[in-house]
Amino acid sequence: MRAKKLVNNLYSKKETFAKFIHENYSNKPLIKLDNNILNKELKLSLNYLVDNWEKGFYKLKHKMYFSPQLGFKSTPLQVGDIFQRAIIATHFKTIVNNIDAYELKDIINFEKEYLKSNKYNEVGWKYFPDLLELPCDSDDLAQIMQVFTGSNQEEIESLFKTPLTKLLKNSNEPLFKTWIYSTENNELEMQSTKNEWGDTHDVDVISNIGYAIFSNLNVLNFLVRNKSLEILKKNAIFVSNRQHKKGYWESTWYDDVYYGTYVSTRFLNSFQQHSDSVDKALMFLKKNQNVNGSWGNLKKKNLLNTAIVLLTFYESKKEESYKEAIVKGAEYILSNKNIDGSYSSDNFIKMEVGRSKDLPNKILYYKSDVLTTSYCLTALSYVYRKET
């Protein structure tokens, strides 16, 4: 396939990533990677992702069983991959920018068409498209908007005008809600939200959709700019106020504190008045790095957490201040690569069963080698990005 052939031709010089990072980054300021440096590890991981894309990303799918005995009327086995594929498409855009992997553009365009074809209805996308009880949600909307950031105004308006209008209409507080109901009187979705999913203001979701709207604000002409900015600022204040005194953010829908901290700092970084919150978060990350270079529980591998933390440093534009932590984190990731170029999965998405009743008795997790590899590869692409 054309994409794979081009991946194989990305680099020409025989020098490994691990050797290069140790010799060029450990005691020097971070610099962009020279055009001729070969990174076998990066190329191998990129080929792993391309191989999985060719196979339909079947390892990326999230499968869950919703029992009729619990009142669900939909087909018990539900499968979703829209959110995950949107994350990887966004990662591919970053990798293209960082290491000139232009062969990924064909894949990105394919994924855009896939996402467009899986829009549930006029108000957006569902995590599980065939689960009748599940509304469309702001998190899926946010992730897909990020895939289309930089697209022409006509395409963005056709995809996102109705969902965003609906979302902002629902935000009378004006905090962004997680759920976007198909109609005002969709009793099944609303009742299921009350009984199963919970109708709360989720910092992780607010930060993701806030960042997506802010990133596209210049082309969202169907929104009143000044009013939209005021809404974004109020959501940013809410996020800032929910920061733990130690510097991190908890997540409603994601395992551990690192993803919540990542999306929150990324959103707040859009507003100068919240720079103190961002700096506090970055200092928390620096102080809580493990001796082996990872972040998280030392009893398990922490590849996903570590990659997410590196993205937090880079996307906060503060990589120079945290050079040592970044180097140690990158070395940890590289030292745990599997022979096929993949990185072993860590828990990512979580669902607390019974959370709507404030009585969670079981937590269900989603994880994927493909998704973890995508995060690791994206983080490494920042560390080794080329001169533009």
N, C-alpha and C positions, 0 to 999 in steps of 0.2 A: 504493500500500500504506500501511496505517496507520502503520507504523514510519517510513517515509520522510517522510510528511507531518509527523509530529511532530518529526523531526529538523530539517526546514526551519523549524519554528516555535520552535526552541530559544532564539533570540536576537532582539532587536529594535533594537539600536542600531548604527549604521554606524561601526565603528571596527575597524581591522585588528589582528590579534594582534601583528604585528611592531612597529607603532607603539606599541601598548599596553605591550608588554614593555619597550621601550626607555625610554619616558617614565615608567613606573610602577615599574620594578624595578631599573634600572641603578644608581641611587644611593639607594635606599630599602630598608628591611627588607622581606622577603617578606610579602605580605599576601594574603588570599583575594580572589578576583575578585568585583567588584560584580555583582549579579544582572542588571543591564541591559547589560553589556558584550557587544558582538557580536564573535565570533571567526570571521570568514569561513573562515580556514584550517582551524580545527578542525571546523567544520560540513562543509566540503568533504571532509575526510578521513573523517569519520564516515559521510557518504553513500557514499563509495567502499567502505567496509567493508560497509555495509548492502547495496549493490548486489551485492557479491561473495557475501554470504550468500544473497541471493535466487537466485543462480545456482549454489548448492550448494558454494561455496568451491572451485570446481574449480582455481583458481590456487594453492590452498593444498596440494594433494596432493603427496606425495612418492612418486616412481616410481623403482624400482630393478630391475635385471635380475640374477637369480641363475642362473647358467649350470648346466645339467645336467652339463656337462663338469667342473665343480668338485665334483660329487657331490650337488647339490641335487635333491631329489625333488619339490619343489613346482612349481607353474606358474612359469615363469621371470620373467615380469613381475609385480612386486608393487607394490601401491598402498596407502599409508597416510595418514590425515589425523586420526586420533583425538587424538594428542598436540597437534598444532597447533590443532585446534578447541578443545581444553581450555584452551590458553593464551589464545586469543582470548576465550573465554567468561569466563575469570577477569579479563581486561582489561576486558571490558564491565561486569563487576560494579564494578570500580574506577572506571570512567568514570561510571557511574550515581551513585556516591557523591560524586564530585568535582564534577560539573557538572550534576547533576539530570537526566540524560538518561534519564528514566523509560521512554521508548519502547523502550529496549533490553531491558527486562525480559521482553517477549514472546519476543525472540530468545534470551535466556539460557535461558528455560524450554524452548524448542524444542531448544536445544543439550544441555540436561540429558537430555532424552528420547533424543536421538541417541546420546549417550555411553552411556546405560544399555542401549540396544538393541545396542550394539557390544561389550558385555562378552564376552570370548572364552569364558570358562568360570568356574567358581566361584572360581578363584584370581586373576582379574583381567583385564587388557587387554594385547594385543600391539601393538607399534608397527606391524608388518605383520600384520594379522589372518589372512591366508591362507598365511603362510610357516610350514610345519609344523616346520621346524628351529628356529624362534625361540621361546623361552619368553616367558611374560608377564614384565613387568618393573616394578621399583619406581618408575621415573621416570614412566611412564604412570600408574601408580597414584597417585603423589603429585600430578600435575597435575590429575587428575580429582577427587581428594579436595578440592583447593582450589576447584574449581567448586562443590562441594556444601557447603563450609564455611558454616555458618549454617542448613543444612537441619534438619529434625526428626530426632530420634534414631532413629526407626523406619526412615526412609529410609537414613540413614547406616549403620546396623547391617546392613540387608539387602544393601547394596552392598559394604561394606568389612570385615565381620567375618571372613569366610574368608580373603581376601587378607592382611589384617594378622596374623591368627593364624598363617598359613603363613609370612609374612615373619619374624615374631618367633621362630617355631620354628626357622627356618633360621639365625637370628643367634645362634649359640652363643658367638660370640667376645666381645661380642654386637654386632658391627658389621653394619649393614644390607648385605645382598647386593643386587646389581643385578638378578639373575634370580630369578624365582619359578616353579619347575617345576610343571607340571600334576599330576604324580604323582611319588612318590619314585623310581619306576622308569622314568621316561620317558627311555628310552635315546637316542632321536633328539635330543631337546632337550639333554640333558646332553652327548652326544658333539659336537654342533654348537657348544655353548658352549666346549668344550675345543679344538675345531679352528678355530673361526671367530671367536666373539664375545669370548672371554676372560672368565675368572671372577675379577674383581678387586674390590677395595673402591674404588669411584669416588667421589671427594669431591663432585662435582657432583650425583650421584644421592643420596648419603647426605644431603646438605644439603637437597635438595628433599623427600625423603620425611620427613626429620626435622622440617622446618618444617610439613609437612602434618599429621603426627601431632600435633605440639605445638598447632597451631591448632585441632584438633578434640578435644583430650584430654578436655574437659569432657563430651562426649557419647559418648565411646568407652567406655561402661560395661562392655563385654565384656572390656576390658583391665584388668589390675590396675594402678591408677594409680601407686602407689609404684614398682612394678617397671618400669613403662613409663618413668617419669621417670628412673630410674637408667640404663636403656638409652639414652635420649635424651642424657643427660649424658655417657655414655661415647662416644657417637658425636660429640658436640660437641667433646670433648677430642681425638678423632682428627682432626676437621676443623681445629681450631685448630693442632694440631701439624704439619699439612701445609701451613700457610701459608708462602709463600716469604719469605725474609728482607726482601725489598723491600716486602712487604705484600699481594701478590696471591695468587690460587689458580689453578693450572692446571686444565683440564678434560679429562676423558677423551673426552667425546662432543660437545664444543662448540668452535667455532673461537675462537681468541684467549683472553685471560685475563679478559675482562670479565664474561661470563656466570658463570663459576665463582666470581669474586669477589662477584658479586651474590647468588647463592643461598647462598654460604657466610656472608656477613655477615648476611643475612636470618635464617638459622638460628641463628647464634651470638648475634644480638641478643636472642634469647629467654632468654639466660642471662647474668646480670650479671657472672659471673666471667670472661666472655670479652670484656668491653668494650674491653680493651687491643688485642685482635686486630682488633675492628671499627674502632677509631680508627686503627690502623696501616693498615688497608685504605683507609679514606677519605682519609688523608693521601697514600697512594700515588696514588689517583685524582686528587686535587687537583694533585699535582706533575707528573703525566704528561698533563695536558690540553694539546692542541696549540694553537698561536697562533690558529687559526681557530675554536676553541671545541669541536672534536671530540676524540674519543679513538681511538687506533689509528694504523695506517700512513697517513701523509700522501699516499702514492701512490694511494690509492683513497678513495672516499667512506666515511664511517664512521657512517652514520646509526643502524644497529642498535646498535653499540657505545655511541654517545653516548646514545641513549635508555635503554639498560640502566644506564649510569652514573648518569643522573639518577634512575632508579628506586632505585638503590642509596642515593643520598643521602636521598631522601624516605622510603623504607621503613626506613631506619636512624634516622629521626626527628632527623636532624642537618642539615636543610636551611638553617637560619639560619646555621650556621657555614660553609656553603659556597655562600653566596648568589651571589658573583661567578662562580664556576665554573658554577653552574646557569644563570645568565642567559646566559653565553656559549654554553653547550651548547644551550639552547633557541633562541637566535638562529641557531645553525648549522643546527639541524634545520629551522627555519622557512624559512631561505634556500635550502634544497634540496628544497622540496616540488615535485612535478610538477603540471602544469596540472590534472590530474583529481583532485588531492587525495592521491594516493599518494606513497609514498617508495620509492625504488629499493632493491632487495634487496641485502643483504650475506650472505656465508657465515654460516651459523648452526650447523647440525648437521654433525658430521664423523664419518666412519667410516674407521678405519685398517685397510686390508686386510692381513691377516696378523698383527694385533696379538696374537692369542692365542699365536702362536709367537715373540713378541717380535722379529718381523722385518717391520715394516710397510714395504711397498714401494710403496704407493699410498694416497692419501687421497681419499675421495669426500665431496663436500659437498652439503648441501641449503640452498637459500635461496628466499625468496619475497617478492615485493613486498607481498603482503597481510599477511604476518606482520610484516615490518619496519614497515609502516604502523601496525599495531596497537600495536607497542611505542612508536613515536614519538607516536601519539595519546595513549596512556596516560600517557607521561611529561609531555606538554604539559598534560594534564588536571590533573595535580598542580600545575603551575606556575600555572595559571589557575583553580584550583578556586574555587567560589563559597562565600559564607557559607551555613552550614547553619542 
